[in-house]
Amino acid sequence: MSDTPGTERYTPGHDTSAIAFMAARTAATHARFFLPHLSAGTTLLDLGCGPGTITVDLAAAVAPGHVLGLDQQASQLSGARALARQRGLTNVRFRQGSCYDIPLDDGSVDRVFSHALMEHLAHPAQALAEIRRVLRPGGKVGLCSPDWGGFLLSPPCDDAVSAYTRLQQANGGDPFVGHKLGEYLLEAGFEQCHLDAHYERHADPARIAGYLAVQLEAAGQTAHARRLRDWATSPRAMFAQAWVTAIAVRPH
């Protein structure tokens, strides 16, 4: 793995199944912790916006404030733009770009939101330095990342889950970054950091199992992929994902 920012491999991939999985997310389900910190006229950056389903909800929450959805993978942005048009939103735009080189001026936005990005970064400190740069003094950042150390699977399927975490680590990410968010934010110069945690129980265990299995299969780990798919057929199957949220302020 290179030490050059931006050379990580995004473990979930960008095929249609992965995009569909991400597109089920909304601000109500995955950005609820940050909504009380938004108001009409707020300017916002959604960093790692993916298919834009959360972004358009955030744009509706801050209208007429302007929102930029930024993602390194351009293939996701056409669908995001179409969704914004469908919703009749004129205060949101989408652009390809890197979290290590955000195409915004210093101190130009009131809020930065990022969901499910930090765990895929080899250099989270550099991304947070960029976030701090583009935030105005007194502006807030809201981060949400899973922590695979707190997942709950019933019945246990530890071998396959461990295989996926090793795959993500090999791709340059950190599947255990959730509980480290506060430390990273403070080291980056943010203040008033507040951490919280919650669980997301996947209503259809086969869907999350299949989502993970596809990536294991692509990496040649077919036995672990098969183990996950078989696990999901159990009538007792439960997959509860641990998420950590962090809100912090850029000091004046």
N, C-alpha and C positions, 0 to 999 in steps of 0.2 A: 504494500500500500504506500503510495507516494505521500510525502508530507506537504504537497502543494494543495492549498485550499481548493475545494471544488472537485477533487478527484475521487471522492467517495462513490461507491456504487449503491444506488438506492435499492435496498433489499426487496421491497414489495414489487418492484418493477412497474411498468406502465402499460401492461396489456389491458384489454377491455375488461377482464374480470377484476383486476386491481382497481381500475378507475371506477367501475360500478360499485365496488365495495366502499371506496372513499366518498362517492357521490351520495351515499345514504346519510351522510353527516350534515347536520344543520347547526345554526348558532344555538338554537334551543337545546339541542342534545349535546353539543361539544364546545360551546363557547359561553355557556350560561354564566360561568364564574366571572366573565369579563364584561357582560352586558351592563351591570350597574355602573360601570366606569365610562360608559358612552352616553353621549347626548347629542341633540340636534346641532349640527354645525361642526362637530368634531372631525378633524382630518385623521385618517387612519391608513396604516400599511398592514396588509395581511401577507406575511412572509411565509412562502411555501404554500401558496393558496390552493394548489391542486386543481380539481375540477370546478372550484369556485362556489360550491353550494353553501359553505359557511360565509364566504366573502359577500355574497349578494344579501344575505340576511344582515350582516354587519352594515352594509351600505344603506339598507332600509332603516336601520336603527339610528344612523348618524346624519341622514339626509337633512339639509342639502350639503352637508360636509362631504368632502371628496375622499374617495377610497382608491387605493392602488392594490391590486392583487399581483404579487410577484412570485413566479415559479421558474425554476431552471429548465423544466421540461416544457417546451413549446407546444407539444401535442395536446396537452390538457387545456390550453387556453382558448382554443376555438369553441369548445363546449361551454366554457365559462362565459365567454362573450355572448354566446347565443342565449344562455340562461338569463343574463342581465337584460338582454333585449326583450326576452319573453316576460320578464318581471316589470318591464317599463322603467328600469333604473338608468338614469343618465349621469349619476354622480360616481360611477365606478368604472375603472379601466383596468385592463390586465396587460401585463408585460412580462416578457421573458427576462430573467436576470438571476444573479447569484446573491445569496445571503452574505457572501464575503465581499461583495462590491455592489451595494445597493444604489440604484440610479436615482438618488434623491439628494438634495442639498442638505447641508448641516442644519440641524434644528428645524426641519421643515414639516414635521408631523406631530400631532398631539398624542397619538396612540400607536403602538405597534402590537400586533397580535400574531402569534405563531402557534399552530397546533400540529403536533406529530411531526416536527422537523428536527428538533435538537438531538433526538436519539439516532439520527442518521448521519450526524456530522462528526468528522474526525477532528475538527477544530472549533468546538462550540465557543471558546473564549473569543476567537476572532469574529465570529458571527455576532456575539453580544457587543463587541466593541463597535461594530457597524450599526447595530440597533441603537446604541447609546448616541452615536454620532448624529443620526437622522432625527432623533427625538428632540423636541424643544425642551429647555430646562423646565422641570416640573411635570414633564410628560410621563406617561405610564406605559410599561410593557406588560403584556399578559402572555405567559407561556403555558403550554400543556403538553406533557410527554408521559408515555407509559413507563412503568418500572416493572420489568419482568421478574424481579425478585419477589413481587407480591401477588403474582397471578394465582388464581384458584381454579384448579381443574378437578372435576370429579366424574368418574374415577380417575386416579392419577395417570398422567401420561408424560412423566418427567423426562424420559429419554428423548422423545420427539421434540418437546419444547426446548430442551437443552441444545439439541442439534440446531434448531432455528436460531437460538441466541448466539451460538458459535458462528453461524453463517453471517449474521448481522455484524458481529465483531470483525470477522474476516473482511467484510466489505467496508470497514472503517468506522462503523457506528458503535453506539454504546446502548444496549438494551436496558441498562440499569441507570440511565441518566436521570430518571425522574427525581429521586431523592437528592440528587446533586445540584438541582437547578438553583436553589437558594445560595449555595456556595459559589457557583459560577457567577450569579448576578452580583453578589457583593464584591467578588474579586474584580468584576468589570466596572465597578464604581457606582452601582445603583444603591439606592437607600430604601428604607421602609419596605423591606421585602416581606411578603406574606405568603406562606405556603399552605396548601390544603391538599386533600386526597379524596378520591372516591373510586367506586367500582362501576364498571360497565359490564353488565351480564348480557352476553350475546344470546338473544332469544332463539336463534337457530345455530346450535353448535356445529352443524355440518358446514355452515357457510364460513365461519371463521377457520375451521379445520381445513377446508378446501383452499381457502385463501393462503394459508401458511404452507400447505402441502404443495401447491403449485411451485413455490419458490424452492422448496426442498428438492422437488423433482428436477427443476432446472439446474440445480447444483449437483445432480447425480445421486442424491441421497434418497433413493426410491423406497428403501425399507422404512425410514422414518416417515416419509410421506404416506405410505400405506398404513403405518401404525396410527397416524392422526385420523385418516379417513375411517379406519375401522373403529377407532375410539368414538367417533361421532355417531356411530350407529347404536350405541348403547342407550337404552331408554333412561338411564341415570346420568347421561352426559350433561355437564355444566361447565361453561367457560366464563369466568369472571376476570376481567382485565383491570389491573390497577393503574390509575392515572394520577399524576401529581400536577397541580396547578400552582403557578407562581405569578404574583403581581409585584412589581417594584417600580420605583420612581427615579427618574434621572434628576439628580440634584441641580439646584440653581448655581 
